[in-house]
Amino acid sequence: MSNIRKYQEKIFVFEEIKHINQFGEEFWYARELQEVLDYSEWRNFNLVINKAITACENSQNNRCDHFVDVNKTIAMPKGASKKVEDFMLSRYACYLIVQNGDSRKRVIALGQTYFAVKTRQQPLEWWYE
């Protein structure tokens, strides 16, 4: 039972970092997803994002529909701030990211399951509306 609970808690974290825009569309920030997927450095996670972008483009999808470039200001020591790059990601973008992530990480496998199931559910829901 504890394994099921741990799985549910880890899956829930993907829902916790989900955002909804003014049009009711869901999205995730890449830097928040980076933390959940246990990537300690942005440069390593950005390599995964770039692979996912390539997969998106190679499947004839518009990159800008799924990977929206944004800048964020983060707090630095001594009251300073710094602008950093980030992405607003669609569910499909997140799916591509976890498909291209480090498969040795358990959380990547959980993310693959979560985003695969949820990405598959979406077209089915649209079909039956």
RANOR-V988511 format. One record per residue. N is the residue number from 1. PSI is psi as a letter, one per 40 degrees, with the letter a starting at -180 (* if undefined). D_LAST is the distance of its C-alpha to the last C-alpha in whole Angstrom. Layout:
N | PSI | D_LAST
N | PSI | D_LAST
//
This chain:
1 | d | 36
2 | d | 37
3 | d | 35
4 | d | 32
5 | d | 32
6 | d | 33
7 | d | 30
8 | d | 28
9 | d | 30
10 | d | 30
11 | d | 26
12 | d | 26
13 | d | 28
14 | d | 25
15 | d | 23
16 | d | 26
17 | e | 27
18 | i | 23
19 | i | 23
20 | h | 20
21 | a | 21
22 | e | 22
23 | e | 18
24 | e | 16
25 | h | 17
26 | i | 18
27 | i | 21
28 | i | 25
29 | h | 28
30 | d | 30
31 | d | 33
32 | d | 32
33 | d | 30
34 | d | 33
35 | d | 35
36 | d | 32
37 | e | 33
38 | f | 37
39 | h | 38
40 | d | 41
41 | h | 41
42 | d | 39
43 | d | 41
44 | d | 40
45 | d | 36
46 | d | 36
47 | d | 38
48 | d | 34
49 | d | 32
50 | d | 34
51 | d | 34
52 | d | 30
53 | d | 30
54 | d | 32
55 | d | 29
56 | d | 27
57 | d | 29
58 | e | 30
59 | e | 26
60 | f | 26
61 | i | 24
62 | h | 25
63 | d | 27
64 | e | 27
65 | e | 23
66 | d | 23
67 | g | 27
68 | h | 28
69 | h | 31
70 | i | 33
71 | i | 36
72 | i | 37
73 | h | 40
74 | i | 41
75 | i | 44
76 | i | 47
77 | i | 50
78 | f | 53
79 | e | 50
80 | i | 49
81 | i | 46
82 | h | 45
83 | h | 42
84 | i | 40
85 | i | 37
86 | i | 34
87 | i | 30
88 | h | 27
89 | h | 25
90 | i | 21
91 | d | 20
92 | d | 20
93 | d | 24
94 | d | 24
95 | d | 23
96 | d | 26
97 | d | 28
98 | d | 28
99 | d | 29
100 | e | 32
101 | i | 33
102 | h | 36
103 | e | 35
104 | e | 38
105 | h | 37
106 | d | 35
107 | d | 32
108 | d | 31
109 | d | 30
110 | d | 28
111 | d | 27
112 | d | 26
113 | d | 24
114 | d | 22
115 | d | 21
116 | d | 21
117 | d | 18
118 | d | 16
119 | d | 16
120 | d | 15
121 | d | 12
122 | d | 11
123 | d | 10
124 | d | 9
125 | d | 6
126 | d | 5
127 | d | 6
128 | e | 4
129 | * | 0
//
